[in-house]
Amino acid sequence: MINLSLKYGNAQASGFAYCLYGMSLANQGDYQTAYEFGTLALKLDRHFNSTQLIYKNNNIFTHTINPYNQQVQNIR
């Protein structure tokens, strides 16, 4: 889905794909890039007014991406 979004442009479901990719990156230890993909997902939800996916993306971002980023910022 990410490759399709990059090739043809973003769609309503692109944010969900970016958020899942961010979750995967966070699990691999790439916290900054995960945070960037997560925030991109949330911005796309708001841009498309995606009521079906905004709750899922907020949940994924809040519980799997953002905690790692907050810990990294607090350590510095």
C-alpha positions as CSV (number, residue, x, y, z in Angstrom):
1,M,0.0,0.0,0.0
2,I,2.9,2.4,0.8
3,N,4.4,1.8,-2.6
4,L,1.1,2.4,-4.3
5,S,0.6,5.6,-2.3
6,L,4.1,6.8,-3.3
7,K,3.5,6.0,-7.0
8,Y,-0.1,7.1,-7.4
9,G,-0.7,9.5,-4.5
10,N,-2.3,9.2,-1.1
11,A,-5.8,7.7,-0.6
12,Q,-8.0,7.6,2.4
13,A,-6.4,4.2,3.5
14,S,-2.8,5.4,3.0
15,G,-2.7,6.7,6.6
16,F,-3.4,3.3,8.0
17,A,-0.6,1.8,5.9
18,Y,1.8,4.5,7.1
19,C,0.8,3.9,10.7
20,L,1.3,0.2,10.4
21,Y,4.7,0.7,8.8
22,G,5.5,3.1,11.6
23,M,4.6,0.5,14.2
24,S,6.9,-2.0,12.4
25,L,9.7,0.5,12.4
26,A,9.3,1.1,16.1
27,N,9.5,-2.6,16.7
28,Q,12.8,-2.6,14.8
29,G,14.2,0.3,16.9
30,D,13.9,3.1,14.3
31,Y,11.9,5.3,16.6
32,Q,12.3,8.6,14.9
33,T,11.3,7.4,11.4
34,A,8.4,5.5,13.1
35,Y,7.2,8.7,14.7
36,E,7.4,10.6,11.4
37,F,5.3,7.9,9.6
38,G,2.8,8.0,12.5
39,T,2.4,11.7,12.4
40,L,2.0,11.6,8.6
41,A,-0.8,9.0,9.1
42,L,-2.6,11.2,11.6
43,K,-2.3,14.2,9.3
44,L,-3.7,12.3,6.3
45,D,-6.6,11.1,8.5
46,R,-7.4,14.7,9.2
47,H,-6.9,15.8,5.6
48,F,-9.3,13.1,4.2
49,N,-11.6,13.4,7.3
50,S,-11.2,9.6,7.6
51,T,-13.7,8.7,10.3
52,Q,-13.3,5.0,9.7
53,L,-9.6,4.9,10.3
54,I,-8.8,7.8,12.5
55,Y,-9.6,5.9,15.7
56,K,-7.4,2.9,14.7
57,N,-4.5,5.1,13.7
58,N,-4.8,7.1,16.9
59,N,-4.7,3.9,18.9
60,I,-1.8,2.5,17.1
61,F,0.2,5.7,17.3
62,T,-0.6,6.3,21.0
63,H,0.3,2.8,22.1
64,T,3.0,1.6,19.8
65,I,4.8,4.6,18.3
66,N,4.6,7.6,20.6
67,P,5.8,5.9,23.8
68,Y,9.1,5.1,22.2
69,N,9.5,8.7,20.9
70,Q,8.7,10.2,24.3
71,Q,11.2,8.1,26.1
72,V,13.9,9.0,23.6
73,Q,13.2,12.7,24.0
74,N,13.3,12.5,27.8
75,I,16.7,10.7,27.8
76,R,18.3,13.5,25.7
